[in-house]
């Protein structure tokens, strides 16, 4: 089979191995058929669509990035993997670009079979017949749910011919969530590259920041760095928040003029080959921290350092958050922003006035990635290969009981942590984190511009 020479090379091995692993799990739990669609295309307005992005679960098992595709996994003694996808269409390819077509897709991505997507609805009842279980994900897309239920009811309607429908419906995403929690070598390699691209983007943004520029100008610097290095998209809408905006956790307007003496908080990361990075840096617009800004920044950095030290195999998921809360609470007491003993401040939750979010989340194909945080009612223990963010913060709004020097200081420091055999590794170390490194980078940029 001839494959278009312009197509980038792809290693189908990791995707094939994941499919085999999932089928093995299906066999261990009684077998059946798993059906996973990719994401549909979505209209932005009238006849214009949003940029297409595949479904994370589907792509995790296939590596196939085109819309209008479904993966079917058949367990049993003779397992099969089947891809349904769009046929070759010369006219549509003139307008929309290359399509693999079933035969090329089968060869390139390592499926046992491939067929036109137009045959899916007809063949699905046949594939479900006499199978013990249907593995699917109901409740996410009503149109897809109805499509699968029609096929299931077709099988049930043939009961008098001796056909037996699946008697169990299992959540395909529950097991895939467990698989996705621990990254394999190919995933970690992509995430390292994504982290490097995003780290370079944050350095570029710091160097470009000046009083009088607008937040959207700095956002443009980030987007330029992402795309020029090969990233396909931002992993999420970039937060570029100056002054009081830095105290708005999910601020995305990015339209304010930055002023001298303020801090700028940037929460931004790229997506590369389906994997997200997620970095936050906070720094002075004019390149120099004021004493109050430095106090809060150093406190948040200490909280992150202590949270990182709590990440190691066997430690539970909440340990980094607990460490960050203790450090932040004690620092806020020392700065006279909170009163009482450390245990009292934590027990009462007083620290939530200035730190109201968690210290991290899973990271992978989704920014807030798949996987439960508790197992059997207990915080999940960390194991090598997990990737999580570490992102303590402190956000101080104007208030009568807060010294004015602290007003509108919003600081968050976020890095992407890979759990290793001996502890953890920050994948995003190339983005300057210390006060000294940030000020040195910004001073060098100012001198270069002058």
Secondary structure as UniProt FT lines:
FT   TURN            5..6
FT   HELIX           13..28
FT   TURN            29..30
FT   STRAND          33..37
FT   STRAND          43..45
FT   TURN            46..47
FT   STRAND          48..49
FT   HELIX           56..62
FT   STRAND          70..74
FT   TURN            77..78
FT   STRAND          80..85
FT   HELIX           90..96
FT   HELIX           101..109
FT   STRAND          113..116
FT   HELIX           117..119
FT   HELIX           120..128
FT   TURN            129..130
FT   STRAND          133..136
FT   TURN            138..139
FT   HELIX           142..157
FT   HELIX           159..161
FT   STRAND          168..171
FT   HELIX           172..181
FT   HELIX           185..208
FT   TURN            211..212
FT   HELIX           215..228
FT   TURN            229..230
FT   STRAND          233..234
FT   STRAND          239..242
FT   HELIX           243..247
FT   TURN            249..250
FT   TURN            260..261
FT   STRAND          263..268
FT   STRAND          270..272
FT   TURN            273..274
FT   STRAND          275..276
FT   STRAND          279..284
FT   TURN            285..286
FT   HELIX           291..309
FT   TURN            313..314
FT   TURN            317..318
FT   HELIX           319..334
FT   TURN            335..336
FT   HELIX           342..348
FT   HELIX           350..353
FT   STRAND          374..375
FT   TURN            376..377
FT   STRAND          378..379
FT   TURN            384..385
FT   STRAND          387..390
FT   STRAND          393..396
FT   TURN            400..401
FT   HELIX           404..406
FT   TURN            407..408
FT   STRAND          409..412
FT   STRAND          414..419
FT   STRAND          424..426
FT   TURN            427..430
FT   HELIX           435..449
//
